[in-house]
Amino acid sequence: MVRQGEEQKNWFRSNRFTVINGQLFFQTREGKFEGPFENDIEAELDLMLYLRRAEFGQSKH
């Protein structure tokens, strides 16, 4: 997927989810950590929303 206004790039896939100090986060392409989340399902749902917003150029607020 190419976000609006960006050129096509070859991105490598990695596990976006990580545990920091016992709390679950996901990491964005920009290196920002989002979270913490209560569980895997909450983290996955928030990641999907984050990606949808990025695709359509919407901010979180």
C-alpha positions as CSV (number, residue, x, y, z in Angstrom):
1,M,0.0,0.0,0.0
2,V,1.3,3.5,-0.8
3,R,0.1,6.3,1.3
4,Q,-1.3,9.4,-0.4
5,G,1.5,11.7,-1.4
6,E,4.3,9.2,-1.1
7,E,6.3,7.4,-3.7
8,Q,6.2,3.6,-4.1
9,K,8.9,2.0,-1.8
10,N,10.0,-1.5,-1.0
11,W,9.2,-1.9,2.7
12,F,10.4,-4.9,4.7
13,R,7.9,-6.6,6.9
14,S,8.6,-6.9,10.6
15,N,6.7,-7.6,13.8
16,R,5.2,-4.3,14.7
17,F,4.2,-5.4,18.2
18,T,6.5,-5.3,21.2
19,V,6.4,-5.5,25.0
20,I,8.1,-2.7,26.9
21,N,8.3,-2.9,30.7
22,G,5.5,-5.5,30.6
23,Q,3.2,-3.3,28.4
24,L,2.1,-4.0,24.8
25,F,2.9,-1.4,22.1
26,F,3.1,-1.3,18.3
27,Q,5.7,0.6,16.4
28,T,5.0,2.9,13.4
29,R,7.1,3.2,10.2
30,E,8.3,6.5,11.7
31,G,9.6,4.7,14.8
32,K,6.9,6.0,17.2
33,F,5.5,3.6,19.7
34,E,1.7,3.6,20.1
35,G,0.1,2.1,23.3
36,P,0.1,0.7,25.8
37,F,-2.7,-1.8,25.1
38,E,-4.6,-4.1,27.5
39,N,-4.3,-7.1,25.2
40,D,-3.3,-8.4,21.7
41,I,-6.8,-7.8,20.2
42,E,-6.9,-4.2,21.3
43,A,-3.4,-3.6,19.9
44,E,-4.3,-5.2,16.6
45,L,-7.5,-3.2,16.3
46,D,-5.7,0.1,17.0
47,L,-3.0,-0.8,14.5
48,M,-5.7,-1.4,11.8
49,L,-7.2,2.0,12.6
50,Y,-3.8,3.7,12.6
51,L,-3.1,2.2,9.2
52,R,-6.5,3.3,7.8
53,R,-5.9,6.8,9.0
54,A,-2.4,6.8,7.4
55,E,-3.8,5.6,4.1
56,F,-6.4,8.4,3.9
57,G,-4.2,11.1,5.5
58,Q,-6.3,11.5,8.6
59,S,-4.9,12.4,12.0
60,K,-5.7,10.6,15.2
61,H,-7.6,13.6,16.6
